[in-house]
Each structure stands twice: as C-alpha cells, then as structure tokens.
Amino acid sequence: MPRHLSGLLLLLWPLLLLLPPPAPAAPGPLTRPGWRRLGTRGPGGSPGRRPAPAAPTRAPHPGAGQPGGARGAGVCKSRPLDLVFIIDSSRSVRPLEFTKVKTFVSQIIDTLDIGAADTRVAVVNYASTVKIEFHLQTYSDKQSLKQAVARITPLSTGTMSGLAIQTAMDEAFTEEAGARGPTSNIPKVAIIVTDGRPQDQVNEVAARARASGIELYAVGVDRADMESLKMIASEPLDEHVFYVETYGVIEKLSSRFQETFCASDPCALGTHQCQHVCVSDGDGKHHCECSQGYSLNADMKTCSAIDKCALNTHGCEHICVNDRTGSYHCECYEGYTLNEDKKTCSAQDQCAFGTHGCQHVCVNDRAGSHHCECYEGYTLNADNKTCSVGSKCAQGSHGCQHICVDDGVAAYHCDCYPGYILNEDDKTCSAIEEARRLISTEDACGCEATLAFQDRVNSYLQRLNAKLDDILGKLQADEYGQVRR
C-alpha cells in the first residue's frame, strides 16, 4: 500500500506544480483592534486567548465545575452577580446553531455559584420581538436553570437588539423581577449574543443601559457587525467585546467568562480575617476597615470602640455619655430636657412639674433653674426649701404706734410708752396728761357731768394700772430668767 501511494504522488507532482499559488486572504474584521478573537489559530498554532490566572490558594468551591461534576482544581469562587443573557434567535440563527448558544449559556452557568445570595440568572430571547424566558428570581439552583435554558425555542424573525436591551433594563433588571438594590453592591451584568446587524438604534439604548450601571458584554458570531458590538459593549472594549467565526466554537468563550467572573481577592473569598470590613485594592490585595464608632487596631485587622465623647465630635449641647458598643448618647443638665434631635436641651419649668421641693412658694429663674420663698411671717431655712415662723414685730408690719410685743406663732399685741395709754384701736397711744386736761375743762358744778367725768378718768386709770402691772411682771420675769442663766 505505501508503494502505491508513493507512485501516485510521483505521477501527480507535475500537475501540482502547474496550479497557481493560493491568493492571500483579504483582511477581514478579525484583524480590527478593540475586540477579541477566538476559534482560529494564532502564530505558532497557539489559540488566541489570554493566559489563565494563577490558581488561588484556597480550596476550590465544590459543585460548579464541568457539567455534572465539581470544578477542576485551582478554579476560584465566582463573585455574586445579577446576570442576564440576551440571546439572538432571529431567522439567521439555524436550529443547530441556537442549540450551541444554549450550551454556551449552560456552560457559563456551570462556572458560577448559583443561589439567592450568590449569582442570579435571567434569559431574554429576542428577534424582532422580545421574550423574557425567565426572571432573576425564578430559579435558584443550576439544575433548574439549565433545564429552563434547554427548553428555550427560537423566535426566528428580525434582529431588534436595541429593543432587547431596553426590555432587559425595564423588566429583567428590576427589583420586582429579582434584581438586588443599589445598597447590595451586586454587579448587574448582561451578555448579548448575536450574529447579525441590529435593525434598530442600539447605540442610544446601550448608552442608557451602561449609564444605569449595567455592565454589557457583546459576543459576535460569524456575520456580526463589529461596530455595533463596540457600541453595545462597556469600556474597555478589549475586555467586553468577543468574536468567534462560527457557533461551533462559541463554547470556548465560557472559560473566558469564568475568568472574568472569578473572584480571586481575599474579600470575595472570605479569607481576609478583617473583623469588620474588607476592602479590595485590586491585584489580589486588600485592607481592613472598621464600622462607624470603631478604630482599626495595630494588627490592621481587629477593631476597638472609639471614645466618641473624648473626640468631641458628638454634637451634644450639654453632656455626652459613651455607650458600650462604641456609640454614645446625649443627656442634659438638671432642669433641662432633651429635645427631639437627641442633642440639644430645653429648660424645664420645675415649678410647673411639681418637682421643686419648696415648702411654700416656687419661683422660676431664667436658666431652667428655680428658688424657694416663704409666706409672709415665715423665713426660709438653711436648706433653701422649708420655712419657719417669723417674728411679726421684727418684720415691722405690725402697725403698733409705740411697742410691738410677740405673743407666739405669728401673733402679737401693741403697748404704749410710760405716760401713754393705748387707744381703743389697740394700736395708737394717747398721753395721760391730756386726760388730766380734760378734767379741768369739764363742768365741775354739774353733778351728772362730774360723775361721768370721774367714771371716765377711773376707767383710764384702771387700764393704765393694768398695763403697768403687766409690764412690771414681764420685766421681773426677764430679770429672773437672766439670773437663772
């Protein structure tokens, strides 16, 4: 057999020499900068793909490798995403080719950590119409996702890429459909796969999608328009635009997306050992930070509560009180209440509250304070709250013309100086000589007048003697008391 082949070659060799040399291939879209090419051989026969990243040190995350098995060694954990596939199923995509697209989608799903707290996946199917096959919240496990992808059928009409992106924005990336809100910091990613030129204005729609925070990847196949892919994709274009010559090799792109979605930094892997917050710095580096009210310790990992009151940044008008958790609260001086802002204080009306402790009278002062006073005839004690009975005579409000005499608890009576007698008002006094002058002016000859005059004089004299006896008795008692002391 080898001898027959060699003889046949010798016969055909002169004819082969007469054939013209092959013309050089015309430069096509594959030579344009700004997008990546897969599925053809590069210089030296090496495939045109970037080197794989270095394997991480942690053990591979189980359950997300090749279909039906675990990941291969060295594959890192995928970061959580809200991921929407936008797949072209227009009439230019043949049934077998559409099956290849679904396999490509399933292989990317295999490389991800799927779950409600991890990556969520939705699929938007489009041609000249758009159909959301399932939402981000529909499936939370790989098996259900891949089964749903396998059931997708092509729409087989035009290519309305702009309408598909707009529908994804309006319906697939909403919180009602299962997308997580902006506070979750979960990236929103869309991968659009097409083999044609959009039949609508895709550039404006894609710009709005990117502005809303959606990261767009454009995968072109066969006759895909490269300029349209560039208008769709996010920057930098060399990381977001991909091209393959046929659907037969699109599956090779799944490993590229696996690398793209791989989380190799310690913050995503959970190996950072930060007590509070891990912050990625890129290139596998990170640093630790602390929650508000805490400061980073010297080990650059653990946190200690800050003395907010000592920092004088608390904003309390009166008193700052540190709490155990590194936080604080404000309090007010006595006589003040804390306002609704929990920082400023307002003066209390202690007298109105009835908490003043005054025995008699409470008087409000300006600065939210107060003082106590007593009723007339009482004096304030040393505690500045209670009152004791005072001396009416000492207060000078008795009204006696000559002498005020204390009679006990807030009581008194009036007396007159020697040579005077107390009048009937019990306050004023009249001289005894005036009574004698009255005798000389009376009609002594009139019997009745004389008797009346005598009675009047006797009455004056009796009252005077009684007063004198009372004064002498008190004087003797005072002298006796002083002698006893």
C-alpha positions in Angstrom: 0.0 0.0 0.0 2.7 2.6 0.8 4.4 1.7 -2.6 1.1 2.5 -4.5 0.7 5.9 -2.7 4.3 6.9 -3.4 3.8 6.0 -7.1 0.6 8.0 -7.3 2.3 11.1 -5.8 5.1 10.9 -8.4 2.5 10.9 -11.2 0.5 13.8 -9.8 3.5 16.0 -8.8 4.0 17.7 -12.2 0.3 18.7 -12.2 0.5 20.1 -8.7 3.4 22.3 -9.8 1.2 23.8 -12.6 -1.5 25.0 -10.1 -1.4 28.8 -9.3 -0.4 29.7 -5.7 -3.3 30.5 -3.3 -4.2 34.2 -3.2 -3.6 35.9 0.2 -6.7 36.2 2.3 -8.3 39.7 2.2 -8.1 41.5 5.5 -11.4 41.0 7.3 -13.0 42.1 10.5 -10.8 39.7 12.5 -7.8 42.0 12.1 -9.5 45.1 13.7 -8.4 46.3 17.0 -10.7 46.6 20.0 -12.2 43.1 20.3 -11.1 39.6 20.9 -10.9 36.7 18.5 -11.4 33.0 19.4 -11.7 29.8 17.3 -8.8 30.4 14.9 -5.1 29.6 15.4 -2.7 32.3 16.2 1.1 32.4 15.4 2.7 29.1 16.0 -0.6 27.3 16.2 -1.5 28.7 19.7 -5.1 29.6 20.3 -5.8 33.4 20.6 -6.6 33.5 24.3 -5.0 35.2 27.3 -3.1 33.3 29.9 -5.2 31.8 32.6 -4.9 33.5 36.0 -2.8 31.9 38.8 -4.7 29.4 40.9 -5.8 30.8 44.3 -4.5 29.3 47.5 -7.9 28.3 48.9 -9.6 25.0 48.0 -11.9 25.0 45.0 -15.6 25.7 45.7 -17.5 22.5 45.2 -20.4 21.9 42.8 -19.6 24.3 39.9 -17.1 22.7 37.5 -17.8 20.7 34.4 -21.4 19.7 33.7 -22.5 17.1 36.2 -19.3 17.4 38.3 -17.2 19.5 40.5 -14.9 22.3 39.3 -11.4 21.5 38.4 -8.6 22.2 40.9 -7.5 25.9 41.0 -10.8 27.4 40.0 -11.7 30.3 42.3 -15.1 31.2 43.7 -17.3 33.4 41.4 -18.5 36.7 42.7 -22.3 37.2 43.1 -23.9 38.8 40.1 -27.3 39.7 38.7 -26.6 38.2 35.2 -29.0 38.5 32.2 -28.3 36.6 28.9 -29.7 38.4 25.9 -29.6 35.9 23.0 -30.4 36.4 19.4 -32.7 33.8 17.9 -33.5 35.6 14.6 -34.0 33.6 11.4 -30.3 33.8 10.5 -29.6 31.5 13.5 -30.2 27.9 12.5 -31.7 25.4 15.0 -28.4 23.6 15.5 -26.6 26.9 16.0 -29.2 28.0 18.5 -28.6 24.8 20.4 -24.9 25.7 20.6 -25.8 29.1 22.1 -27.9 27.4 24.8 -24.9 25.1 25.5 -22.7 28.1 25.8 -25.2 29.7 28.3 -25.4 26.5 30.3 -21.6 26.2 30.5 -21.3 29.7 31.9 -23.9 28.8 34.5 -21.8 25.8 35.4 -18.9 28.0 36.3 -20.9 30.2 38.6 -22.1 29.9 42.2 -25.9 30.0 41.7 -28.2 30.9 44.6 -30.4 33.6 46.0 -27.4 35.1 47.9 -25.0 34.3 45.0 -25.5 34.7 41.3 -29.0 35.0 39.9 -29.6 34.4 36.2 -32.3 35.5 33.7 -32.6 35.0 29.9 -34.0 37.4 27.4 -34.8 35.9 24.0 -35.1 38.3 21.1 -35.5 38.6 17.3 -37.9 41.3 16.0 -39.9 40.7 19.2 -38.6 40.2 22.8 -39.5 37.4 25.2 -38.2 37.1 28.8 -37.8 33.4 29.2 -37.4 33.6 33.0 -36.5 36.2 35.6 -33.6 36.5 38.1 -35.8 35.3 40.9 -37.3 32.3 39.0 -34.6 29.7 39.7 -32.1 29.4 42.5 -30.2 26.2 41.5 -28.1 25.2 38.5 -30.2 22.1 37.5 -33.4 24.1 37.2 -31.6 26.9 35.4 -30.1 24.6 32.8 -33.3 22.7 32.2 -35.1 26.1 31.6 -32.4 27.1 29.2 -32.7 23.8 27.3 -36.5 24.5 26.8 -35.9 27.8 25.0 -37.0 27.9 21.4 -36.0 30.4 18.7 -38.3 33.3 17.6 -37.0 33.2 14.0 -37.7 36.8 12.8 -35.6 40.0 12.7 -32.8 41.4 14.9 -34.0 44.1 17.3 -31.0 44.3 19.6 -31.9 47.7 21.0 -35.4 46.6 21.9 -33.9 43.6 23.7 -31.5 45.7 25.8 -34.3 48.1 26.6 -36.6 45.3 27.7 -33.8 43.9 29.9 -33.4 47.3 31.5 -37.1 47.9 32.1 -38.2 44.4 33.1 -35.3 42.0 33.8 -33.1 44.2 36.0 -35.9 45.4 38.3 -36.1 44.6 42.0 -39.6 43.2 41.3 -38.0 40.7 38.9 -35.4 39.6 41.4 -32.6 42.1 40.9 -30.9 43.3 44.1 -31.0 47.0 45.0 -28.1 49.5 44.8 -27.2 49.1 48.5 -26.4 45.4 48.0 -23.4 46.3 45.7 -24.2 43.3 43.5 -23.0 44.0 39.9 -25.6 44.0 37.1 -24.2 42.2 34.0 -25.7 41.5 30.6 -24.1 39.2 27.9 -25.7 39.8 24.5 -25.0 37.1 21.8 -25.8 38.0 18.1 -24.7 37.0 14.6 -26.2 40.0 12.7 -26.6 43.7 12.4 -29.1 45.4 14.7 -32.2 46.6 12.9 -32.9 49.4 15.4 -30.9 52.2 17.1 -28.9 50.1 19.6 -26.3 52.8 20.4 -28.6 55.1 22.4 -30.3 52.2 24.3 -26.9 50.6 25.2 -25.6 54.0 26.4 -28.6 54.3 28.7 -28.1 50.8 30.0 -24.4 51.5 30.8 -25.3 54.7 32.5 -27.8 52.9 34.7 -25.0 50.7 36.0 -25.4 47.6 33.7 -22.1 46.1 32.5 -22.5 45.0 28.9 -20.6 42.2 27.2 -21.1 41.7 23.4 -20.4 38.4 21.8 -20.4 38.4 18.0 -20.6 35.3 15.8 -20.0 34.9 12.0 -21.6 37.9 10.2 -21.9 40.0 13.4 -21.3 43.8 12.8 -18.3 44.7 14.8 -19.1 48.4 15.0 -22.5 47.6 16.5 -20.8 45.3 19.1 -18.5 48.1 20.1 -21.4 50.5 20.5 -23.2 47.9 22.8 -20.3 46.9 25.0 -18.9 48.6 28.1 -15.4 50.0 28.3 -12.6 48.9 28.0 -13.7 47.3 24.7 -10.9 44.7 24.6 -12.4 43.2 27.8 -16.1 43.4 26.8 -16.2 42.6 23.0 -15.7 38.9 21.8 -15.9 37.3 18.4 -16.0 33.8 17.1 -16.2 32.7 13.5 -18.8 30.0 14.0 -21.3 28.9 16.6 -19.4 25.6 16.6 -16.6 27.2 18.7 -18.7 29.6 20.9 -18.4 27.2 23.8 -14.8 28.1 24.1 -15.8 31.5 25.4 -17.3 30.0 28.5 -13.8 29.7 30.1 -13.1 33.3 29.3 -16.2 34.4 31.2 -15.3 32.1 34.0 -12.0 34.0 34.3 -13.8 37.3 34.1 -16.3 36.5 36.8 -13.8 34.8 39.1 -13.2 36.5 42.5 -9.6 35.9 43.4 -9.3 38.6 46.1 -9.5 37.7 49.8 -12.5 39.9 50.4 -14.6 37.8 48.0 -13.1 34.5 49.1 -13.7 35.3 52.8 -10.1 34.7 53.8 -9.3 38.3 54.8 -9.7 37.9 58.6 -10.9 41.5 58.9 -13.1 41.8 62.0 -15.5 44.4 60.4 -15.0 45.4 56.7 -12.7 44.1 53.9 -11.9 46.5 51.1 -10.4 45.1 47.8 -7.5 47.1 46.4 -7.1 45.1 43.2 -4.4 42.6 42.1 -5.4 40.3 45.0 -4.6 43.0 47.6 -6.9 44.3 50.3 -7.1 46.2 53.5 -9.4 46.2 56.6 -11.6 49.0 57.8 -13.9 49.3 60.8 -17.6 50.2 61.2 -18.5 53.7 62.4 -17.6 54.2 66.0 -14.6 51.9 65.9 -10.9 52.3 65.0 -8.5 49.8 63.5 -6.1 48.3 65.9 -2.3 47.9 65.3 -2.8 44.4 63.9 -4.7 46.1 61.0 -7.5 43.5 61.2 -9.4 43.9 64.5 -11.3 47.0 65.7 -11.8 48.8 69.0 -14.6 51.1 70.0 -13.9 54.8 69.8 -14.5 57.2 72.7 -16.8 59.5 70.7 -17.2 61.8 73.7 -13.5 62.3 74.0 -13.2 63.1 70.3 -15.6 66.0 70.8 -17.5 65.2 67.6 -20.7 64.1 69.4 -22.7 67.4 69.0 -24.3 67.1 72.4 -25.2 70.5 73.8 -24.8 69.5 77.5 -23.5 66.0 78.3 -22.1 63.2 76.1 -22.3 59.6 77.5 -20.3 56.8 75.9 -22.2 53.5 75.3 -20.6 50.0 75.3 -20.8 49.5 71.6 -18.6 52.4 70.6 -21.6 54.7 70.2 -22.9 57.4 72.6 -26.0 59.3 73.6 -26.6 62.9 74.8 -28.1 64.0 78.2 -29.0 67.4 79.7 -28.1 69.2 82.9 -30.6 69.1 85.8 -33.6 71.3 85.0 -33.4 70.7 81.2 -35.0 68.1 78.9 -33.5 66.5 75.7 -35.1 67.7 72.5 -36.3 65.5 69.6 -33.0 65.9 67.8 -31.4 63.9 70.7 -28.6 66.5 71.0 -29.9 69.9 72.2 -31.6 70.7 75.5 -34.5 72.9 76.6 -35.1 74.4 80.1 -37.7 72.7 82.3 -40.4 74.5 84.3 -39.6 72.9 87.6 -42.3 74.8 89.4 -44.9 73.6 86.9 -43.7 70.0 87.1 -44.1 70.0 90.9 -40.6 68.6 91.5 -39.2 71.7 93.1 -39.4 70.6 96.8 -40.3 74.1 98.0 -42.5 74.0 101.2 -44.3 77.3 100.4 -43.6 79.1 97.1 -41.5 78.0 94.0 -40.2 80.8 91.7 -38.8 80.0 88.2 -35.5 81.6 87.2 -34.2 82.2 83.7 -31.8 79.3 83.0 -34.2 76.5 83.8 -33.5 76.7 87.5 -35.7 77.9 90.4 -35.6 79.1 94.0 -38.0 78.8 97.0 -39.7 81.5 99.0 -41.9 81.6 102.1 -45.3 83.1 103.0 -45.4 86.4 105.0 -44.5 85.8 108.6 -42.2 82.9 107.7 -38.4 82.7 107.0 -36.6 80.4 104.6 -34.5 77.8 106.4 -30.8 76.9 105.6 -31.9 74.1 103.2 -33.4 76.8 100.9 -36.7 74.8 100.7 -38.5 74.7 104.0 -39.9 77.6 106.0 -40.1 78.6 109.8 -42.5 81.0 111.5 -41.1 84.5 111.6 -41.5 87.5 114.1 -44.3 89.8 113.1 -42.7 92.5 115.3 -39.3 92.1 113.7 -40.9 92.3 110.2 -42.2 95.8 111.0 -45.6 95.2 109.6 -47.4 95.1 112.9 -48.8 98.8 112.9 -48.2 99.5 116.6 -47.5 103.2 117.2 -45.2 102.6 120.2 -44.4 99.0 121.2 -45.0 95.6 119.4 -45.0 92.5 121.7 -44.7 89.0 120.2 -47.3 86.6 121.5 -46.1 83.3 119.9 -46.7 81.8 116.4 -47.2 84.9 114.1 -49.2 86.7 116.9 -48.6 90.0 118.7 -50.1 93.0 120.5 -49.3 96.7 120.9 -48.3 98.6 124.0 -47.5 102.3 124.7 -44.6 104.1 126.3 -44.9 105.1 130.0 -47.1 108.2 130.3 -49.3 107.0 127.5 -52.4 104.9 127.3 -53.5 102.5 124.4 -56.4 103.8 122.5 -59.5 101.7 121.6 -57.9 100.8 118.2 -55.3 98.7 120.1 -52.5 100.3 118.0 -52.3 104.0 118.7 -51.5 105.7 122.1 -52.6 108.9 124.0 -50.7 110.8 126.8 -52.2 110.7 130.3 -51.7 114.5 130.8 -54.2 115.0 128.1 -56.8 113.1 130.2 -56.0 115.4 133.1 -56.5 118.5 131.0 -59.9 117.1 130.1 -60.8 117.2 133.9 -60.1 120.9 134.1 -62.3 121.7 131.2 -65.3 119.7 132.4 -68.1 121.5 134.2 -67.3 120.6 137.9 -70.5 122.0 139.2 -72.7 119.7 137.2 -73.4 116.6 139.2 -74.1 114.4 136.3 -71.3 115.8 134.4 -68.9 115.3 137.3 -69.9 111.7 137.8 -69.5 111.0 134.1 -66.1 112.6 134.1 -65.0 110.7 137.2 -66.0 107.4 135.6 -64.1 108.2 132.6 -61.0 109.1 134.5 -61.2 106.0 136.6 -61.5 103.8 133.5 -58.4 105.4 132.1 -56.5 104.9 135.4 -57.6 101.3 135.7 -56.4 100.5 132.2 -53.2 102.3 132.9 -52.5 100.4 136.1 -53.3 97.1 134.4 -50.8 97.9 131.7 -48.2 98.9 134.2 -48.6 95.8 136.2 -48.3 93.7 133.1 -45.1 95.5 132.0 -43.6 95.1 135.5 -44.4 91.5 135.6 -42.7 90.8 132.3 -39.7 92.8 133.4 -39.4 90.8 136.6 -39.7 87.6 134.6 -36.9 88.6 132.2 -34.7 89.5 135.1 -35.4 86.2 136.8 -34.6 84.4 133.6 -31.3 86.2 133.2 -30.4 85.4 136.8 -31.2 81.7 136.2 -28.9 81.7 133.2 
